[in-house]
Each structure stands twice: as structure tokens, then as C-alpha cells.
Amino acid sequence: MTKLKDTQSALSKFEEAAIKHAEATEHGDYKTANKSYATIVKVISFLKERDEILTLSGFLNHNSVGPRLWAAGYLLPVMENEGISVLEQITRESGIHSLTAKTALSEWRKGNLKL
């Protein structure tokens, strides 16, 4: 991944990586999922360094489950109600991402999820 230079390009990378991660997870493609996860982590670090994590809120209503799931999770510390709401919506969907959302909610509520 190229060096992130601005918030808009970081958000674009986040969206692309979150979509790829969700698709790779659905297909059992762990190599693509891991590569996408690494990109997501870099973008999150970039946004946190600039105190711009709230810019992820634009993904809470995304058509793809990946950006919604990742954004909701990373927004829990700063937009808890919104993050929980999105994760609860995902738990009602079918597929592997429902389990991921359930687990994230459970761990958040137990105080075990550190973001």
C-alpha cells in the first residue's frame, strides 16, 4: 500500500479494503482477507493520528457490509450508540458477518474489545 497522504485517500483505501475483506472472508480467502486487514489497520492508525476517526461515520450506512462492520467497530469508543446500532443490524443478516458482529458486541459489552 502506498503511503497515505490525506483523509480522503485514506477513506477510499478503507472502503476498498473493507469491501475486499468482507468478500474474501465469505469465500475463505485468508490471504486477501489478511492483506485487506493490514490496510484497514494502517488507515485507522492514520485517522487516529490526525484525530479524524469520526470520518468513518460516513460508512455506517454503506451498501456493503464490510465498511459498515469495520466502521461501526472502530467507532464504538466515540459513537457507541451508533456503532452498536449498526452492529445489531448486521447480526440480523445472514452469513459470517452476522457472527462477527455478534462477537464484537459481546466483547464490547464485556469490556474486552480494545480499539
Contacts in CASP RR format, 6 or more apart in sequence:
PFRMAT RR
TARGET T0000
AUTHOR 0000-0000-0000
METHOD contacts of the structure
MODEL  1
MTKLKDTQSALSKFEEAAIKHAEATEHGDYKTANKSYATIVKVISFLKER
DEILTLSGFLNHNSVGPRLWAAGYLLPVMENEGISVLEQITRESGIHSLT
AKTALSEWRKGNLKL
1 13 0 8 1.000
1 38 0 8 1.000
1 39 0 8 1.000
1 42 0 8 1.000
4 10 0 8 1.000
4 13 0 8 1.000
4 42 0 8 1.000
4 43 0 8 1.000
4 46 0 8 1.000
7 47 0 8 1.000
7 50 0 8 1.000
7 52 0 8 1.000
7 55 0 8 1.000
10 43 0 8 1.000
10 46 0 8 1.000
10 47 0 8 1.000
11 43 0 8 1.000
11 55 0 8 1.000
11 56 0 8 1.000
13 39 0 8 1.000
13 42 0 8 1.000
13 43 0 8 1.000
14 39 0 8 1.000
14 40 0 8 1.000
14 43 0 8 1.000
14 44 0 8 1.000
14 56 0 8 1.000
14 59 0 8 1.000
14 67 0 8 1.000
14 70 0 8 1.000
14 71 0 8 1.000
15 59 0 8 1.000
15 62 0 8 1.000
15 67 0 8 1.000
16 39 0 8 1.000
17 36 0 8 1.000
17 37 0 8 1.000
17 39 0 8 1.000
17 40 0 8 1.000
17 43 0 8 1.000
18 36 0 8 1.000
18 40 0 8 1.000
18 59 0 8 1.000
18 64 0 8 1.000
18 66 0 8 1.000
18 67 0 8 1.000
18 69 0 8 1.000
18 70 0 8 1.000
18 71 0 8 1.000
19 64 0 8 1.000
19 66 0 8 1.000
19 67 0 8 1.000
20 32 0 8 1.000
20 33 0 8 1.000
20 35 0 8 1.000
20 36 0 8 1.000
21 32 0 8 1.000
21 33 0 8 1.000
21 36 0 8 1.000
21 37 0 8 1.000
21 40 0 8 1.000
21 66 0 8 1.000
21 70 0 8 1.000
22 64 0 8 1.000
22 65 0 8 1.000
22 66 0 8 1.000
22 69 0 8 1.000
22 97 0 8 1.000
23 29 0 8 1.000
23 32 0 8 1.000
24 30 0 8 1.000
24 31 0 8 1.000
24 32 0 8 1.000
24 33 0 8 1.000
24 36 0 8 1.000
25 33 0 8 1.000
25 96 0 8 1.000
25 97 0 8 1.000
25 100 0 8 1.000
26 95 0 8 1.000
26 96 0 8 1.000
26 97 0 8 1.000
40 70 0 8 1.000
44 53 0 8 1.000
44 74 0 8 1.000
47 53 0 8 1.000
47 55 0 8 1.000
47 56 0 8 1.000
53 74 0 8 1.000
53 75 0 8 1.000
53 78 0 8 1.000
54 75 0 8 1.000
54 78 0 8 1.000
54 79 0 8 1.000
56 70 0 8 1.000
56 71 0 8 1.000
56 74 0 8 1.000
56 75 0 8 1.000
57 71 0 8 1.000
57 75 0 8 1.000
57 79 0 8 1.000
57 82 0 8 1.000
58 71 0 8 1.000
59 67 0 8 1.000
59 68 0 8 1.000
59 70 0 8 1.000
59 71 0 8 1.000
60 68 0 8 1.000
60 71 0 8 1.000
60 72 0 8 1.000
60 75 0 8 1.000
60 82 0 8 1.000
60 83 0 8 1.000
60 86 0 8 1.000
61 68 0 8 1.000
62 68 0 8 1.000
62 71 0 8 1.000
65 90 0 8 1.000
65 93 0 8 1.000
65 97 0 8 1.000
66 97 0 8 1.000
68 86 0 8 1.000
68 89 0 8 1.000
68 90 0 8 1.000
69 86 0 8 1.000
69 87 0 8 1.000
69 90 0 8 1.000
69 97 0 8 1.000
69 100 0 8 1.000
69 101 0 8 1.000
69 104 0 8 1.000
71 86 0 8 1.000
72 82 0 8 1.000
72 83 0 8 1.000
72 84 0 8 1.000
72 86 0 8 1.000
72 87 0 8 1.000
72 90 0 8 1.000
72 101 0 8 1.000
72 104 0 8 1.000
73 83 0 8 1.000
73 87 0 8 1.000
73 104 0 8 1.000
73 108 0 8 1.000
73 113 0 8 1.000
73 115 0 8 1.000
74 115 0 8 1.000
75 82 0 8 1.000
75 83 0 8 1.000
76 83 0 8 1.000
76 84 0 8 1.000
76 108 0 8 1.000
76 113 0 8 1.000
76 115 0 8 1.000
77 115 0 8 1.000
84 105 0 8 1.000
84 108 0 8 1.000
87 101 0 8 1.000
87 104 0 8 1.000
87 105 0 8 1.000
88 101 0 8 1.000
88 105 0 8 1.000
90 97 0 8 1.000
90 98 0 8 1.000
90 100 0 8 1.000
90 101 0 8 1.000
91 98 0 8 1.000
91 101 0 8 1.000
91 102 0 8 1.000
91 105 0 8 1.000
92 98 0 8 1.000
104 113 0 8 1.000
107 113 0 8 1.000
END
